């Protein structure tokens, strides 16, 4: 087991969330996904301690929850544009 610098992971994650929250289109969401993937590649590996794994699990859940919510808004917006 290795330990990571959890404050660095959280700080980087907050940046990813700022990018996600500021997204205004599907293209922005695609860029956000790339940012999230970079965050994962930097901070996630198989040798993390159990406590670090729990933190990463929570942060991933938070990202996907916000991402799906934001993505569904754009899907709904696009459907409404078709029928108006």
C-alpha positions as CSV (number, residue, x, y, z in Angstrom):
1,X,0.0,0.0,0.0
2,X,1.1,3.5,-0.7
3,X,-0.3,6.7,0.5
4,X,-1.0,9.6,-1.8
5,X,-1.0,13.3,-1.1
6,X,-4.8,13.5,-0.5
7,X,-4.8,17.3,-0.3
8,X,-3.3,17.4,-3.8
9,X,-5.9,15.0,-5.1
10,X,-8.7,17.1,-3.5
11,X,-7.3,20.3,-4.8
12,X,-7.0,18.9,-8.3
13,X,-10.5,17.5,-8.0
14,X,-12.0,20.9,-7.0
15,X,-10.5,22.3,-10.2
16,X,-12.2,19.5,-12.2
17,X,-15.5,20.3,-10.5
18,X,-15.1,24.0,-11.4
19,X,-14.6,23.1,-15.0
20,X,-17.7,20.8,-14.8
21,X,-19.9,23.4,-13.2
22,X,-18.9,26.0,-15.7
23,X,-19.7,23.8,-18.7
24,X,-22.3,25.2,-21.0
25,X,-22.5,22.7,-23.8
26,X,-21.9,19.0,-24.7
27,X,-18.5,20.0,-26.1
28,X,-17.6,21.5,-22.7
29,X,-18.7,18.3,-21.0
30,X,-16.5,16.3,-23.3
31,X,-13.6,18.5,-22.2
32,X,-14.6,18.0,-18.6
33,X,-14.5,14.3,-19.1
34,X,-10.9,14.6,-20.3
35,X,-10.0,16.6,-17.2
36,X,-11.6,14.0,-15.0
37,X,-9.7,11.2,-16.8
38,X,-6.4,13.1,-16.3
39,X,-7.2,13.5,-12.6
40,X,-7.9,9.8,-12.3
41,X,-4.7,8.8,-14.1
42,X,-2.7,11.1,-11.8
43,X,-4.3,10.1,-8.5
44,X,-5.7,6.6,-8.8
45,X,-3.8,3.4,-8.7
46,X,-4.1,-0.1,-7.2
47,X,-1.7,0.4,-4.4
48,X,-3.7,3.1,-2.5
49,X,-4.4,2.7,1.2
50,X,-8.0,1.8,2.2
51,X,-8.7,5.3,3.5
52,X,-7.4,6.9,0.3
53,X,-9.5,4.5,-1.8
54,X,-12.6,5.6,0.1
55,X,-11.8,9.3,-0.6
56,X,-11.3,8.5,-4.3
57,X,-14.5,6.5,-4.3
58,X,-16.5,9.5,-2.8
59,X,-14.9,12.0,-5.2
60,X,-15.7,9.8,-8.2
61,X,-19.3,9.5,-7.0
62,X,-19.6,13.2,-6.6
63,X,-18.2,13.8,-10.1
64,X,-20.5,11.3,-11.8
65,X,-23.5,12.6,-10.0
66,X,-22.9,16.2,-11.1
67,X,-21.9,15.1,-14.6
68,X,-25.1,13.0,-15.2
69,X,-27.2,15.9,-13.9
70,X,-25.5,18.4,-16.1
71,X,-25.6,16.1,-19.1
72,X,-29.3,15.4,-18.7
73,X,-30.0,19.1,-18.7
74,X,-28.3,19.4,-22.1
75,X,-30.2,16.4,-23.4
76,X,-33.5,17.9,-22.2
77,X,-32.6,21.3,-23.8
78,X,-31.8,19.6,-27.1
79,X,-35.1,17.7,-27.1
80,X,-37.0,20.9,-26.3
81,X,-35.3,22.7,-29.2
82,X,-36.5,20.0,-31.6
83,X,-40.2,20.5,-30.6
84,X,-40.3,24.3,-30.4
